Amino acid sequence: QVQLVESGGGLVQPGGSLRLSCAASGFTFSSYAMNWYRQPPGKEREFVASISSVRGITTYADAVKGRFTVSRDNAKNSVYLEMNSLKPEDTAVYYCLGAGVWGQGTQVTVSR
């Protein structure tokens, strides 16, 4: 059974940092590109970042470029999203996508 489980969300003040994790199971993780998306309250789900399968080539949405870093550990079947200099507009449910499957999401709230 293909499964993705996100963790690491929470409440953080503006300017703070969080690290999200996504643990994968049920498929050959190293063979798939992995993606992070987010859905802000009342808005559509949007692309955040992706990382390719073997060479680890990364792509970012303009809104997070320079602040977020996506990485992966194929030995641990995991993908990560390091988020720095967080802004209130980064508040959203963050989802992991890989092998055609979505995780359940993890809430990130940036607020004083």
C-alpha positions as CSV (number, residue, x, y, z in Angstrom):
1,Q,0.0,0.0,0.0
2,V,1.4,3.3,-1.1
3,Q,1.5,5.8,1.8
4,L,2.9,9.2,2.6
5,V,2.8,10.6,6.1
6,E,3.7,14.2,6.8
7,S,4.9,15.6,10.2
8,G,6.6,18.6,11.7
9,G,3.9,21.2,11.3
10,G,2.9,23.6,14.0
11,L,2.5,27.2,15.2
12,V,5.5,29.5,14.6
13,Q,6.0,33.3,14.9
14,P,6.8,35.3,11.7
15,G,10.5,35.0,10.9
16,G,10.7,31.6,12.5
17,S,11.6,28.2,11.0
18,L,10.0,24.8,10.7
19,R,11.1,21.5,9.2
20,L,8.5,19.3,7.6
21,S,9.1,15.6,7.0
22,C,7.3,13.1,4.7
23,A,7.8,9.4,5.2
24,A,7.0,7.2,2.3
25,S,6.2,3.5,2.1
26,G,4.8,1.0,-0.4
27,F,6.8,2.0,-3.5
28,T,10.4,2.4,-4.7
29,F,10.9,5.8,-3.2
30,S,14.3,6.5,-5.0
31,S,12.6,6.1,-8.4
32,Y,10.1,9.0,-8.0
33,A,10.3,12.7,-7.9
34,M,8.7,14.1,-4.7
35,N,6.7,17.3,-4.3
36,W,5.4,19.6,-1.6
37,Y,2.2,21.5,-2.1
38,R,0.2,23.7,0.3
39,Q,-3.4,24.9,0.6
40,P,-3.9,28.2,2.4
41,P,-7.2,28.8,4.1
42,G,-10.0,29.5,1.6
43,K,-7.6,29.0,-1.4
44,E,-6.7,26.4,-4.0
45,R,-3.8,24.0,-3.4
46,E,-0.6,25.3,-4.9
47,F,2.8,24.0,-5.7
48,V,5.7,24.7,-3.3
49,A,8.7,22.7,-4.2
50,S,9.9,19.5,-5.9
51,I,13.0,17.3,-6.0
52,S,13.9,14.8,-8.7
53,S,14.5,11.2,-8.1
54,V,18.2,10.5,-8.7
55,R,20.0,13.8,-9.2
56,G,18.1,15.7,-6.6
57,I,17.3,18.6,-8.9
58,T,15.1,21.1,-7.1
59,T,12.4,23.5,-8.2
60,Y,10.6,26.1,-6.2
61,A,7.6,28.4,-6.4
62,D,8.6,32.0,-6.6
63,A,6.9,32.7,-3.3
64,V,9.2,30.5,-1.3
65,K,12.4,30.7,-3.4
66,G,15.4,31.6,-1.2
67,R,13.5,30.7,2.1
68,F,12.5,27.1,1.7
69,T,14.8,24.1,0.9
70,V,13.6,20.7,-0.2
71,S,15.8,17.7,0.3
72,R,15.5,13.9,0.3
73,D,17.1,10.9,1.9
74,N,16.5,7.8,-0.3
75,A,18.0,5.5,2.4
76,K,15.2,6.7,4.8
77,N,12.5,6.9,2.2
78,S,11.9,10.5,3.3
79,V,11.6,14.0,1.8
80,Y,12.0,17.2,3.8
81,L,11.0,20.8,3.6
82,E,13.1,23.3,5.5
83,M,11.2,26.5,5.9
84,N,12.9,29.7,7.1
85,S,11.9,33.3,7.4
86,L,8.3,32.2,7.6
87,K,5.6,34.8,6.9
88,P,1.9,34.8,7.8
89,E,1.1,34.1,4.2
90,D,2.9,30.8,4.5
91,T,0.0,29.6,6.7
92,A,-1.5,26.5,5.1
93,V,-1.9,22.8,5.2
94,Y,1.2,21.3,3.6
95,Y,1.0,18.2,1.6
96,C,3.5,15.7,0.2
97,L,2.9,14.2,-3.2
98,G,4.7,11.3,-4.8
99,A,4.0,8.2,-6.9
100,G,0.5,9.7,-7.6
101,V,-0.4,9.7,-3.9
102,W,-1.1,12.5,-1.5
103,G,-0.3,12.5,2.2
104,Q,-2.8,13.6,4.7
105,G,-1.2,17.0,5.2
106,T,0.2,18.9,8.2
107,Q,-0.9,22.3,9.4
108,V,1.6,25.2,9.5
109,T,0.4,28.4,11.1
110,V,2.6,31.5,11.1
111,S,1.2,34.0,13.6
112,R,2.1,36.1,16.6
